[in-house]
Amino acid sequence: MKRIAVTILSLALAVTLVSCGSSHNPASPGSAPTAASTVVQEAATSVTSTTSETPTEQPAEQLSEFGTNTSTTAPDESDTALALKTSTTPAPTSSRWKEGVNYKRLVPAQPTSAAPGQVEVMEVFWYGCPHCNALDPFLETWRKNGKAPYVSFVRMPVMWGVPHRNHARVFYTAEQLGKLDALHTAIFHEIQVNNDPLQEPEQIQKFFSSHGVSQAEFQKAFASFAVETSLKRAETLGLRYKVESVPLIIINGKYVTDVGQAGGHEQLISLINELAAGEHGA
């Protein structure tokens, strides 16, 4: 009887320890408010490479809608089956590029907003990231003069914390005003060169005013339902794409790459073209 009692007690302790350990997720951070009026004390995140920006934390409210952190949740059977299927699929690029080295498959693949016959190429970025700023001229030249007609290029701001979310609101406000093409590079310049953080509503309004936007137009767009909807969508997609660094390029919801994996800015453009061509011909 004593041996049985000891065994039962040992099992109970083991279960208790396991349940406590499983609730601890080192990747799960503290939450951050989303209002653009929040005073930001620490705007910069740590840089861990010469080609990308990585977050020091991700907001906990991102997890509440989905229940668990997608980066740590064990895949279900359908995800496992898809991973096995894609592992045997021929690489969609020439021998110049190697899967797992220059790009990775996104498992599971995600739906896109591209029209039928179009291949979506998405850049995930942050206006406060110097690596995103360095990549921007290459993407702009490619977008205007180099991309294939079947490529639908879109940008999505990252939503890790308060400074990122505030800059995301700047992005979607410019989009709502119909001025994104004209102001996208100017926003990078204002933050990266002019050292204007564009975090407070007054700073943001002053910037838009200097580019011909009235106070009434700005306020209407800045707090609009369309901007709020876009911010929520970016938050959701950031989780689905498992964004851990920027700038990040996602091709047709299936392949993920960046400057470091490709080997440079020009190499990244070439890799994007090959992956997009492979998707178009699939």
C-alpha positions in Angstrom: 0.0 0.0 0.0 2.8 2.4 0.8 4.4 1.7 -2.6 1.2 2.4 -4.4 0.6 5.7 -2.4 4.1 6.9 -3.3 3.6 6.1 -7.0 0.3 8.0 -7.1 1.9 11.0 -5.3 4.8 11.0 -7.8 2.4 10.9 -10.7 0.4 13.8 -9.3 3.6 15.9 -8.9 4.7 15.1 -12.4 1.4 16.2 -13.9 1.5 19.5 -11.9 5.0 20.3 -13.2 4.1 19.5 -16.8 1.0 21.7 -16.7 3.0 24.7 -15.3 5.8 24.2 -17.8 3.5 24.0 -20.8 1.8 27.4 -19.9 5.2 29.2 -20.2 5.8 30.4 -23.7 9.1 32.3 -24.0 8.0 33.7 -27.3 4.8 35.2 -25.9 5.4 38.9 -24.9 3.5 41.5 -23.0 0.7 43.3 -24.7 1.0 46.8 -26.2 -1.8 49.4 -26.9 -2.7 50.2 -30.5 -3.8 53.8 -30.2 -1.6 56.2 -32.3 -1.7 58.7 -29.5 0.4 56.5 -27.2 3.6 58.1 -26.1 6.4 55.8 -27.2 9.4 55.7 -24.9 11.4 53.0 -26.8 10.8 53.1 -30.5 13.7 50.9 -31.8 13.9 47.2 -31.7 17.2 45.3 -31.7 19.0 44.5 -35.0 20.3 41.0 -35.2 21.7 41.0 -38.8 22.8 43.4 -41.5 19.8 42.8 -43.7 16.7 42.5 -41.4 15.0 43.8 -38.4 13.8 41.4 -35.7 11.3 42.1 -32.9 12.3 42.0 -29.2 8.7 41.3 -28.4 5.4 40.7 -30.1 2.1 41.9 -28.5 0.1 39.4 -26.5 -3.2 40.7 -27.9 -2.3 39.1 -31.2 -2.7 35.7 -29.5 -6.1 36.4 -28.0 -8.1 36.1 -31.2 -6.5 32.8 -32.2 -6.1 31.2 -28.7 -2.5 30.1 -29.2 0.7 31.4 -30.7 0.9 30.0 -34.2 4.7 29.9 -34.1 4.7 27.4 -31.2 1.5 25.4 -31.7 2.0 21.9 -32.9 0.8 21.4 -36.5 -2.4 19.4 -37.0 -2.6 16.4 -39.3 -3.6 18.5 -42.3 -0.5 20.7 -41.9 1.7 17.6 -41.5 0.3 16.1 -44.7 0.8 19.3 -46.6 4.4 19.5 -45.3 5.1 16.0 -46.6 3.5 16.8 -49.9 5.4 20.0 -50.5 8.7 18.4 -49.5 8.5 16.2 -52.6 7.3 18.9 -55.0 10.0 20.0 -57.5 11.7 23.3 -56.7 10.1 26.2 -58.7 13.4 27.8 -59.5 16.6 27.2 -61.5 19.6 25.5 -60.0 20.9 29.0 -59.0 18.6 29.0 -56.0 18.2 26.3 -53.3 15.1 25.8 -51.3 15.9 25.9 -47.6 18.9 28.2 -48.3 17.7 31.0 -50.5 14.0 30.7 -49.8 11.6 28.6 -47.7 8.1 27.2 -48.2 5.4 28.6 -46.0 3.5 25.7 -44.5 0.6 25.8 -44.7 0.4 28.0 -47.8 -1.9 31.1 -47.3 -4.6 32.5 -49.6 -3.8 35.8 -51.3 -5.8 38.8 -52.5 -4.5 38.6 -56.0 -6.9 38.5 -58.9 -7.1 35.2 -61.0 -4.1 34.8 -63.2 -2.0 37.1 -60.9 0.8 36.2 -58.6 1.0 38.2 -55.4 4.4 39.4 -54.2 4.1 40.9 -50.7 6.7 43.0 -48.8 6.3 43.0 -45.0 8.2 46.1 -43.7 8.5 48.8 -41.1 9.2 52.4 -41.8 11.5 52.6 -38.8 13.7 49.7 -40.1 16.9 50.9 -41.8 17.1 47.6 -43.8 13.6 48.2 -45.2 14.7 51.7 -46.2 17.8 50.3 -47.9 15.7 47.8 -49.9 13.0 50.3 -50.8 14.8 51.8 -53.9 15.3 48.4 -55.4 11.7 47.4 -54.9 10.5 50.7 -56.3 12.6 50.4 -59.4 11.4 46.8 -59.9 7.8 47.8 -59.2 7.8 50.6 -61.7 10.0 49.2 -64.5 10.9 45.5 -63.9 8.1 43.4 -62.6 6.1 41.1 -64.9 2.6 42.1 -65.8 1.2 39.1 -64.0 2.7 40.2 -60.7 0.5 41.9 -58.1 2.9 43.7 -55.7 1.5 44.7 -52.3 3.1 46.0 -49.1 2.0 45.2 -45.5 3.4 46.9 -42.5 4.4 44.8 -39.5 2.4 45.0 -36.3 4.8 43.9 -33.6 4.4 46.7 -31.1 3.4 50.3 -30.5 5.9 52.1 -32.8 5.3 49.5 -35.6 1.5 49.9 -35.3 1.7 53.7 -35.3 3.7 53.6 -38.6 1.3 51.1 -39.9 -1.5 53.6 -39.3 0.6 56.2 -41.2 0.8 53.7 -44.1 -2.9 53.0 -44.3 -3.8 56.6 -43.8 -1.7 57.5 -46.9 -3.4 54.7 -48.7 -6.9 55.8 -47.6 -6.1 59.3 -48.9 -5.0 58.0 -52.3 -1.4 59.3 -51.7 0.5 56.1 -50.9 2.4 56.0 -54.2 3.5 59.6 -53.8 4.3 59.4 -50.1 5.7 56.0 -49.4 9.4 56.8 -50.0 8.8 60.3 -48.4 7.7 58.6 -45.2 10.9 56.6 -45.1 12.9 59.8 -45.7 11.0 61.7 -43.0 11.8 59.0 -40.4 15.2 57.8 -41.4 16.8 61.0 -42.7 14.9 63.9 -41.0 14.7 62.0 -37.7 11.0 62.7 -37.3 9.6 59.6 -35.5 6.1 60.1 -36.7 4.6 58.6 -33.6 2.4 61.3 -32.2 -0.8 62.3 -34.1 0.5 65.9 -34.2 3.7 64.9 -35.9 1.9 62.7 -38.3 -0.7 65.4 -39.2 2.1 68.0 -39.7 3.8 65.6 -42.1 0.6 65.1 -44.2 -0.1 68.8 -44.1 3.3 69.5 -45.6 2.2 67.3 -48.5 -1.0 69.1 -49.2 -3.5 67.2 -47.0 -5.9 69.4 -45.0 -6.5 68.8 -41.3 -10.1 67.7 -42.0 -9.0 65.2 -44.6 -6.3 63.8 -42.4 -8.5 63.4 -39.3 -11.2 61.7 -41.3 -8.8 59.2 -42.9 -6.6 58.7 -39.8 -9.5 57.5 -37.6 -11.5 55.8 -40.4 -13.1 52.4 -40.3 -11.1 51.5 -43.5 -7.8 52.2 -41.7 -8.9 50.2 -38.6 -9.9 47.3 -40.8 -6.6 47.3 -42.6 -4.7 47.4 -39.4 -6.6 44.3 -38.1 -6.0 42.5 -41.3 -2.3 43.2 -41.2 -2.2 41.9 -37.6 -4.0 38.6 -38.7 -1.7 38.1 -41.7 1.4 38.8 -39.7 0.5 35.8 -37.5 -0.4 33.6 -40.4 2.9 34.4 -42.2 4.8 33.9 -38.9 6.7 37.2 -39.5 9.8 37.2 -37.3 12.0 39.8 -39.2 11.6 42.6 -41.8 12.0 43.2 -44.6 10.4 39.9 -45.6 9.1 38.9 -49.1 6.3 36.5 -49.5 5.5 35.1 -53.0 2.0 34.0 -53.7 1.4 32.9 -50.0 3.8 30.0 -50.6 7.4 31.1 -50.5 9.3 33.3 -48.0 12.7 35.0 -48.5 14.7 38.1 -47.6 17.8 40.0 -48.6 20.1 37.8 -46.5 18.8 34.5 -47.8 19.0 35.8 -51.4 22.5 37.1 -51.0 21.9 40.8 -51.7 19.3 43.3 -52.9 19.7 42.7 -56.7 19.8 38.9 -56.1 16.5 39.2 -54.1 14.9 40.9 -57.1 16.1 38.0 -59.4 14.8 35.4 -56.9 11.4 37.1 -56.7 11.1 37.1 -60.5 11.9 33.3 -60.7 9.5 32.3 -57.9 6.8 34.5 -59.4 7.3 33.0 -62.9 7.2 29.5 -61.4 3.9 30.3 -59.7 2.5 31.9 -62.9 3.3 28.8 -64.9 2.1 26.3 -62.3 
